[in-house]
Amino acid sequence: MVQGTTSDAGKTTLVAGLCRALARRGVAVAPFKPQNMALNSAVTVDGGEIGRAQALQAQACYLKAHSDMNPVLLKPESDTGAQVILHGQVFRPMDAEQFHDYKKVAMEAVMSSWQRLCSRYAALIVEGAGSPAEINLRENDIANMGFAERADCPVILVADIDKGGVFAHLVGTLALLSESEQARVVGFVINKFRGDLALLQPGLDWLEARTGKPVLAVLPYLQGLYLDAEDAINSFQCAGENAIGRSGDTPRRFKVVVPVFSRISNHTDFDALRLHPQVDLEFIGPQSPLPAADLIILPGTKSVRADLALLRSNGWQEAIAKHLRYGGRLIGICGGFQMLGKSIADPQGIEGRAGNSSGLGWLDIDTLLVPHKQLGEASGQLATTLLASSSCDDSSRDDSDDSLNPPVPVSGYEIHCGVSRGPGLARPALILAEGRHDGAVSADGQMFGTYLHGLFDGPEACAALLQWAGFQLERGEAAAVDIAQRREQDLERLADCLEQELDIAALFPALQLAPRAGEQQADAFVALNEAN
């Protein structure tokens, strides 16, 4: 089990790298996270919903994501409450105190998933949540040491040196654990180191002498590493540091703006745009004005009515209206799509207080929130009505000629409680499998709404949507980024790094893996072997 001294210490990354390193050695390995709190989620092969990080880790194992890999998922709906997902399905909303009391029951759900995975795989790599040293959350813990003790699982403690205070993080975290929990920690991993390792070595020697625990690895800062984000957009992204591994010297011609809602969900929808060498995508946080843009995208949200009110209170509605008057393009995804309609009704309080809200009124649709959540993967093609409205098309051509608008494949996934109806759906955005329609395109061709997440992940769909929004390629430029290919490349890069810096064979003695060629196990790993 990989636990971290803080959130974002590198748990997800280390687990994904270990999963890929073992999987490509032929080990039957799977990821596991007992409890996750995240608004970035993924659809599973068994029709459930789990944290997106575990779906990434499943891919690292060459597996389809399964609900057992993340049996408890908390999707925040407010600062004090969340929707509880058990084994991939909505259980019910709970406030923090209710869930704290419920954790004893939730542990049984966790252990049933754990036992099923144990029966199917030779190795499980477990990810903790936050920090194991959160004193106020220790009672009935199911996310960190509470699970490790119940499952009798050894623990690696990882810390991010790039944040500063890495020795205080590690020593302080260890000191706040019980004696049995301290004994369970087999060693430390220091993440995101850059500089001369010789200058760090005195600190490593002190840490090992002080704690009696080995430093298993010091992992270098991997510039430009792309892995799906587990949860929130950080402040650096909102400030404009949005591209992953991009050069600051590269001019970017096409401006995309995404307002950040309080409960923004699946912001990984925009990773392909953040990686595009000619697209300048900017997340705009609350209380900030929307800058001039070629394209504005309203993202998904777990609390659509509350975030619609936030949109209005920030003055974004007026800014978007001005953007449209000047010919700009607008996309709404999932909750953002619902906002574009005339009304959003939540009579049962699915996403908070029951009630109705007036939408932005730009699409002739009405949305009703219902208890049953639509979950599933979907594929199809962009509607020809959308392609015909491309601002780059020759206005003299005959758009009724389908040969001028060849089908553009699209794929993604649906995660939503809303059902939308109305005349606006007569101009669908997508034609999905078996003739099912999704979303809507406005009569003037300026607006596009869909329930499909992952819309830009397919290079052909991404290129077509950018063209529709007004982006024109110059000779020799790539039309879009293949996000799936990039993810695979970086998983391989991460696994290569771990193979170089961490003795994988010694870390998993029961698997009887061959040691790294030309190298012998360090004394710390020999001791770990004997202990296990």
C-alpha positions in Angstrom: 0.0 0.0 0.0 1.2 3.5 -1.0 0.3 6.2 1.5 1.3 9.8 1.3 2.3 12.5 3.8 -0.1 14.9 2.1 -2.6 15.0 -0.7 -0.9 15.1 -4.1 2.3 13.7 -2.6 2.6 11.2 -5.5 0.5 8.2 -4.4 -1.5 7.9 -7.7 1.7 8.3 -9.7 3.7 5.7 -7.7 0.8 3.2 -7.8 0.4 3.6 -11.6 4.1 3.2 -12.2 4.3 0.1 -10.0 1.2 -1.4 -11.8 2.8 -0.9 -15.2 6.2 -2.1 -14.1 4.7 -5.4 -12.8 2.2 -5.8 -15.6 4.8 -5.6 -18.3 6.8 -8.3 -16.5 3.7 -10.5 -16.9 2.4 -10.3 -13.3 -1.4 -10.4 -12.9 -1.7 -7.1 -11.0 -4.6 -4.7 -10.2 -5.0 -1.4 -8.4 -7.1 -0.8 -5.4 -8.2 2.3 -3.5 -10.5 1.6 -0.5 -12.0 5.2 -0.4 -11.6 8.0 -2.8 -13.0 11.6 -2.7 -13.0 13.0 -6.2 -15.2 14.6 -8.8 -13.1 13.1 -11.7 -14.6 9.7 -12.2 -14.7 7.0 -14.8 -17.2 4.4 -16.0 -16.4 0.8 -15.3 -16.7 -2.4 -17.4 -19.4 -3.6 -14.9 -21.5 -0.5 -15.3 -20.3 1.4 -12.2 -18.4 4.5 -11.4 -15.0 4.9 -9.7 -12.3 7.5 -9.3 -10.5 8.4 -12.5 -7.1 7.7 -11.0 -8.1 4.0 -10.5 -9.2 3.8 -14.1 -5.8 5.1 -15.1 -4.1 2.6 -12.8 -6.2 -0.2 -14.3 -5.0 0.9 -17.8 -1.4 0.7 -16.4 -2.2 -3.0 -15.6 -3.7 -3.5 -19.1 -7.1 -4.0 -17.5 -10.6 -2.5 -17.9 -11.6 -0.5 -14.8 -13.9 -2.4 -12.4 -16.0 -1.1 -9.5 -14.1 -3.3 -7.1 -11.0 -1.2 -7.7 -12.5 1.7 -5.8 -15.4 0.4 -3.7 -16.2 3.7 -1.9 -16.2 6.9 -3.9 -17.3 10.2 -2.3 -18.4 13.0 -4.8 -18.6 16.3 -2.9 -21.9 18.2 -3.4 -21.1 20.9 -0.9 -18.4 21.8 1.7 -20.0 19.4 4.2 -21.8 16.8 2.1 -21.1 14.3 -0.6 -22.8 11.7 -2.8 -21.7 8.2 -1.6 -21.0 5.7 -4.3 -20.7 2.1 -3.1 -19.4 -0.6 -5.5 -19.9 1.7 -8.4 -23.5 2.7 -7.7 -25.1 5.7 -6.0 -26.0 4.8 -2.4 -27.2 8.1 -1.0 -25.9 11.6 0.0 -24.4 12.0 3.4 -22.9 14.9 5.4 -19.5 14.5 6.9 -20.8 13.4 10.4 -23.1 10.8 8.9 -20.4 9.3 6.8 -18.0 9.2 9.8 -20.6 7.1 11.6 -21.1 4.9 8.5 -17.5 4.0 8.0 -17.9 0.7 10.0 -20.4 -0.5 7.4 -18.4 0.9 4.5 -15.4 -1.1 5.7 -17.3 -4.3 4.9 -17.9 -3.1 1.4 -14.2 -2.3 1.1 -13.2 -5.8 2.3 -15.6 -7.6 0.1 -14.1 -5.9 -3.0 -10.6 -6.5 -1.6 -11.2 -10.2 -1.2 -12.6 -10.6 -4.7 -9.6 -8.9 -6.2 -7.2 -11.0 -4.0 -8.8 -14.1 -5.5 -8.2 -13.0 -9.1 -4.8 -11.3 -9.0 -1.3 -12.2 -7.9 -0.5 -8.7 -6.7 -2.6 -5.7 -5.6 -1.1 -2.2 -5.4 -3.2 -0.1 -2.9 -3.5 3.7 -2.8 -4.3 5.6 0.3 -6.2 8.8 0.5 -4.8 12.1 1.8 -2.6 11.4 4.8 -2.7 8.6 7.4 -1.9 11.2 10.1 -5.2 13.1 10.0 -5.9 12.7 13.8 -9.6 13.8 13.5 -10.3 11.1 10.9 -8.4 8.1 12.5 -11.5 6.5 14.2 -12.9 3.7 12.0 -10.5 4.7 9.2 -11.0 2.8 6.0 -8.8 4.9 3.7 -5.3 4.5 5.1 -3.9 2.7 8.2 -7.3 1.4 9.2 -7.5 -0.6 6.0 -3.8 -1.6 6.1 -4.2 -3.0 9.6 -7.4 -4.9 8.6 -5.9 -6.3 5.4 -2.4 -6.8 7.0 -0.8 -4.8 4.2 2.8 -3.3 4.3 3.0 0.4 3.6 5.3 2.6 1.6 5.2 6.3 2.7 5.7 8.8 -0.1 6.4 12.5 0.2 6.8 15.4 -2.3 10.1 17.2 -1.9 9.0 19.8 -4.4 6.6 21.2 -1.8 9.4 21.7 0.7 9.7 20.3 4.2 10.0 16.7 3.1 11.9 15.4 6.2 9.3 17.1 8.5 6.5 15.5 6.5 8.0 12.0 6.8 9.2 12.1 10.4 6.0 13.9 11.6 3.7 11.5 9.8 5.5 8.5 11.2 5.4 10.0 14.7 1.7 10.4 14.6 1.1 6.7 13.8 0.5 4.0 16.4 3.3 1.5 17.1 1.7 -1.2 15.0 1.2 1.2 12.2 4.8 2.5 12.4 6.0 -1.1 12.2 3.9 -1.6 9.0 5.8 1.2 7.2 8.6 -0.6 5.2 10.2 2.5 3.9 10.0 5.9 2.3 9.9 7.2 -1.3 10.8 10.8 -1.9 9.1 12.2 -5.0 9.9 15.0 -7.5 13.5 15.6 -6.7 15.5 17.9 -8.9 19.2 18.7 -8.3 22.3 17.0 -7.1 21.5 13.9 -5.2 24.8 14.1 -3.4 23.5 17.3 -1.7 20.5 15.4 -0.5 22.4 12.3 0.8 23.2 13.7 4.3 19.5 14.3 4.8 18.7 10.7 3.7 21.3 9.3 6.1 19.8 11.4 8.9 16.2 10.2 8.1 17.2 6.5 8.0 19.1 6.9 11.3 16.3 8.8 13.0 13.4 6.5 11.9 15.1 3.2 11.4 13.3 3.0 8.0 15.1 2.8 4.6 14.7 5.4 1.8 13.6 3.0 -0.9 13.9 5.5 -3.7 14.4 9.2 -4.6 12.3 9.7 -7.7 13.3 12.5 -10.1 11.0 15.3 -11.2 9.7 14.1 -14.5 9.1 17.2 -16.6 6.0 17.1 -18.7 4.6 13.9 -17.3 1.0 13.5 -18.3 -1.3 11.3 -16.2 -5.0 11.9 -15.6 -5.6 14.2 -12.6 -7.3 12.5 -9.7 -9.3 15.4 -8.5 -9.2 19.2 -8.2 -7.8 21.8 -10.4 -5.0 23.5 -8.5 -4.3 27.2 -8.2 -1.5 27.1 -10.6 -3.8 25.8 -13.3 -6.3 28.5 -12.6 -3.5 31.1 -12.8 -2.8 30.0 -16.4 -0.1 27.2 -16.0 -2.3 24.8 -17.8 -0.3 23.0 -20.4 1.5 19.8 -19.6 5.1 19.8 -20.7 4.7 22.7 -23.1 7.4 25.2 -24.0 6.8 28.7 -22.8 8.4 29.9 -26.1 5.8 28.3 -28.3 3.2 30.9 -29.5 -0.4 29.7 -29.2 -2.9 31.1 -31.5 -6.3 29.7 -30.4 -7.7 30.7 -27.1 -10.0 28.4 -25.1 -11.5 29.5 -21.7 -13.1 27.1 -19.2 -14.9 28.7 -16.2 -14.1 26.7 -13.0 -17.2 25.8 -11.1 -17.1 25.1 -7.4 -17.9 21.4 -8.1 -16.4 21.0 -11.5 -16.3 17.4 -12.5 -14.1 15.5 -15.0 -11.9 18.4 -16.0 -9.7 15.8 -17.6 -12.1 16.4 -20.5 -9.8 19.3 -21.5 -6.4 17.5 -21.3 -6.2 17.0 -25.0 -6.7 20.8 -25.5 -4.1 21.6 -22.8 -1.6 19.4 -24.6 -2.4 20.9 -28.1 0.7 22.9 -29.2 -1.5 25.7 -30.8 -4.2 25.9 -28.2 -4.0 28.2 -25.2 -6.5 26.8 -22.7 -7.1 28.8 -19.5 -9.1 27.8 -16.4 -10.7 30.9 -14.9 -11.5 30.7 -11.2 -14.3 32.4 -9.2 -14.2 36.1 -8.9 -12.2 36.4 -12.1 -13.5 37.9 -15.4 -13.6 35.8 -18.5 -11.0 37.0 -21.0 -11.6 37.3 -24.7 -11.6 33.9 -26.3 -12.3 32.0 -29.5 -14.1 29.2 -27.6 -15.7 29.0 -24.2 -16.5 25.6 -22.7 -18.9 25.2 -19.7 -17.7 22.0 -18.0 -19.5 19.3 -16.0 -20.4 19.9 -12.4 -21.7 17.8 -9.5 -24.0 20.7 -8.4 -25.4 22.1 -11.5 -28.0 24.5 -10.0 -25.6 25.9 -7.4 -22.9 26.4 -10.0 -25.3 28.0 -12.4 -25.9 30.6 -9.6 -22.1 30.9 -9.2 -21.8 31.5 -12.9 -24.3 34.4 -12.7 -22.8 35.9 -9.5 -19.4 36.1 -11.2 -20.8 38.0 -14.1 -19.9 35.2 -16.5 -23.4 35.0 -18.1 -23.0 38.6 -19.4 -19.4 37.9 -20.6 -20.6 34.7 -22.4 -23.5 36.6 -24.0 -21.0 39.2 -25.3 -18.7 36.5 -26.6 -21.7 35.0 -28.6 -22.7 38.5 -30.0 -19.2 38.8 -31.4 -19.4 35.4 -33.1 -17.6 33.3 -30.6 -18.4 29.6 -30.1 -19.7 27.9 -26.9 -19.7 24.3 -25.8 -21.5 22.9 -22.8 -20.6 19.4 -21.4 -22.9 17.5 -19.1 -23.9 20.0 -16.4 -22.6 22.8 -18.7 -25.0 21.5 -21.4 -27.9 21.5 -18.9 -27.2 25.2 -18.1 -27.6 26.2 -21.7 -31.3 25.2 -21.6 -34.4 27.0 -20.3 -34.7 25.3 -16.9 -33.2 22.8 -14.5 -35.6 21.1 -12.1 -34.4 19.1 -9.0 -37.7 18.3 -7.2 -36.2 15.4 -5.2 -33.0 17.2 -4.1 -30.7 14.9 -6.0 -27.9 17.5 -6.0 -28.7 19.5 -2.9 -31.7 21.6 -1.9 -34.8 20.7 -3.9 -36.1 23.4 -6.3 -36.1 24.8 -9.9 -33.6 27.1 -11.6 -34.0 29.1 -14.8 -31.3 28.2 -17.2 -29.3 30.5 -19.5 -32.1 30.0 -22.1 -29.9 29.7 -25.2 -31.0 26.1 -26.1 -34.7 25.2 -26.2 -34.5 22.3 -23.7 -35.5 21.6 -20.1 -33.7 19.3 -17.7 -35.1 17.2 -14.9 -32.7 15.6 -12.4 -33.7 12.1 -11.5 -32.3 9.5 -8.9 -31.1 7.0 -11.5 -27.6 7.9 -12.8 -26.8 7.3 -16.5 -23.5 5.5 -16.6 -21.9 4.0 -19.7 -19.5 4.3 -22.5 -20.7 5.6 -25.8 -19.5 6.0 -29.4 -20.8 7.3 -32.6 -20.1 10.4 -34.8 -20.5 14.1 -34.8 -23.8 15.2 -36.4 -23.5 16.6 -39.9 -25.5 19.7 -38.7 -22.5 20.6 -36.6 -19.9 20.0 -39.3 -22.0 22.0 -41.8 -21.9 25.0 -39.4 -18.1 25.1 -39.3 -16.9 28.7 -39.6 -14.1 27.4 -41.8 -16.4 25.9 -44.4 -16.8 27.4 -47.8 -20.1 29.3 -47.7 -20.8 28.6 -51.4 -20.8 24.8 -51.0 -23.8 22.6 -50.7 -24.0 21.3 -47.1 -26.6 18.8 -48.1 -23.9 16.8 -49.8 -22.7 14.4 -47.2 -19.5 13.7 -49.2 -18.3 17.1 -48.1 -19.0 16.2 -44.5 -17.5 12.7 -44.0 -18.4 11.1 -40.7 -16.2 12.1 -37.7 -16.0 9.3 -35.1 -16.5 10.3 -31.5 -16.4 8.2 -28.3 -16.6 8.9 -24.6 -18.7 8.2 -21.5 -21.8 9.4 -19.7 -22.1 10.1 -16.0 -25.2 12.2 -15.2 -28.5 12.3 -13.4 -30.2 14.7 -15.7 -32.8 13.9 -18.4 -33.2 16.7 -21.0 -36.2 17.2 -23.3 -37.3 19.8 -25.7 -37.5 21.0 -29.3 -33.8 22.0 -29.2 -32.8 18.3 -29.3 -34.1 18.1 -32.9 -30.7 19.4 -33.9 -28.5 16.8 -32.1 -24.8 17.2 -31.5 -23.9 13.5 -31.8 -25.4 10.4 -33.5 -24.5 7.5 -31.2 -24.7 3.8 -31.7 -28.0 2.3 -32.7 -29.2 5.7 -33.9 -29.5 7.3 -30.4 -29.1 11.1 -30.4 -27.2 13.1 -27.9 -27.0 16.8 -27.1 -28.0 19.8 -29.3 -26.6 22.4 -31.7 -28.2 25.8 -31.7 -30.0 27.0 -34.8 -27.3 29.6 -35.5 -24.5 27.0 -35.2 -22.7 28.8 -32.4 -23.5 26.5 -29.5 -22.9 22.8 -29.0 -24.1 20.9 -26.0 -23.5 17.2 -25.1 -23.7 14.8 -22.2 -20.6 13.0 -23.5 -17.4 13.3 -21.4 -14.0 12.6 -23.1 -15.2 14.5 -26.2 -11.8 15.8 -27.2 -9.8 12.6 -26.5 -10.3 11.3 -30.0 -8.0 13.2 -32.4 -10.5 13.3 -35.2 -13.3 14.6 -33.1 -11.0 17.1 -31.4 -9.7 18.4 -34.7 -13.3 18.7 -36.1 -14.6 20.6 -33.1 -11.6 23.0 -33.1 -12.3 23.7 -36.8 -16.0 24.3 -36.0 -14.9 26.8 -33.4 -12.7 28.7 -35.9 -9.3 27.2 -35.5 -7.3 26.9 -38.8 -4.2 24.8 -39.2 -1.1 26.0 -40.8 0.9 23.8 -43.1 2.7 21.0 -41.3 0.8 21.4 -38.0 -0.8 18.5 -36.2 -4.6 18.8 -36.1 -4.9 17.3 -32.6 -3.2 15.3 -29.8 -3.7 11.6 -29.4 -4.3 11.6 -25.7 -4.5 7.8 -25.4 -1.1 7.4 -27.1 0.4 10.1 -24.9 -1.0 8.5 -21.7 0.6 5.2 -22.8 3.9 6.8 -23.5 4.0 8.4 -20.1 3.0 5.3 -18.3 6.0 3.5 -19.9 8.2 6.5 -19.1 7.1 6.3 -15.4 7.6 2.6 -15.2 11.1 2.9 -16.7 11.9 5.5 -14.1 10.7 3.2 -11.2 12.7 0.3 -12.6 15.8 2.6 -12.6 15.3 4.0 -9.1 13.5 1.3 -7.2 14.3 -2.3 -6.8 11.0 -3.8 -8.0 12.1 -7.4 -7.6 13.1 -6.9 -3.9 10.0 -4.9 -3.1 7.8 -7.9 -4.1 9.7 -11.0 -2.9 6.7 -13.3 -3.1 6.5 -12.8 -6.9 10.0 -14.1 -7.4 10.8 -11.5 -10.0 14.2 -11.4 -11.7 16.4 -8.6 -10.2 17.5 -5.7 -12.4 20.2 -6.8 -14.8 23.7 -6.0 -13.6 22.6 -4.8 -10.2 22.3 -6.4 -6.8 19.7 -5.7 -4.1 20.5 -3.0 -1.6 20.8 -4.0 2.0 17.6 -2.3 2.9 15.7 -4.6 0.4 17.5 -7.7 1.7 16.2 -6.8 5.2 12.8 -6.2 3.8 12.8 -9.6 2.1 13.7 -11.4 5.3 11.0 -9.5 7.2 8.4 -10.6 4.7 
